[in-house]
Amino acid sequence: MADGILKVGQITTSSGSGTITVPSGVILQNNVPAFSARLSTGQSIANNTEVKITCNTEIFDTDNMYDNSTNYRFTPTVAGKYLFCHGVRANLTAARWVGWIRKNGTTDMAIAENNPNSSATAPSCLGSVIIDMNGSSDYVEYYCYQNSGGAITLHYSPGSGVPTYFQGYKIGV
């Protein structure tokens, strides 16, 4: 064991029936709090406008820290580093397509951009970032922007390909 992290081969005993005894002083890392949310219906995104994505269908939310009905934000009450991932998809061609995670309403993080050519029919814009959260007032939200010349509607159904999603979890560092 090094730095309180259990490594393979350091397990002291196993009952043979699925019960494992771990050495004293070992901290097993679990990746919570965690959440995953997606759109339940198509969300319209106006041309040349920053828009918060309203992922309102929770796939899971281990500690009820993702607001899926009012602010569409994740506010963890456990301090630490978090990995956030996002993906936005729509029928869009020959336009600039940007998705990002915003911390505390002002700091843009994890900016991902796609500039599809005219033959693309439903490009995705995917990104991820690790953000240090203070466990009290820090929160993150998901935004996007497009400049196709008109409003577009985001994909929401897993049956139509990759839905628009926002997810994150505490990492063990």
TALIN-V72794 format. One record per backbone hydrogen bond with DSSP energy under -1.0 kcal/mol. NH is the residue of the N-H (numbers start at 1). CO is the residue of the C=O. If there is no record, write none. Layout:
BEGIN
<<NH;CO> <NH;CO>>
END
This chain:
BEGIN
<<2;5> <5;2> <10;7> <13;21> <15;19> <21;13> <26;23> <27;4> <32;30> <35;168> <36;60> <37;166> <38;57> <39;164> <45;152> <48;146> <51;144> <53;142> <55;53> <56;54> <57;38> <59;36> <60;36> <62;34> <67;73> <74;140> <75;65> <80;133> <82;131> <83;169> <84;129> <85;167> <86;127> <87;165> <88;125> <90;123> <97;114> <98;145> <99;112> <100;143> <101;109> <102;141> <103;107> <104;139> <106;103> <107;103> <109;101> <112;99> <114;97> <120;117> <125;88> <127;86> <129;84> <131;82> <133;80> <140;74> <141;102> <143;100> <144;51> <145;98> <147;96> <152;45> <154;43> <155;89> <160;157> <161;158> <164;155> <165;87> <166;37> <167;85> <168;35> <169;83> <170;33> <171;81> <173;171>>
END
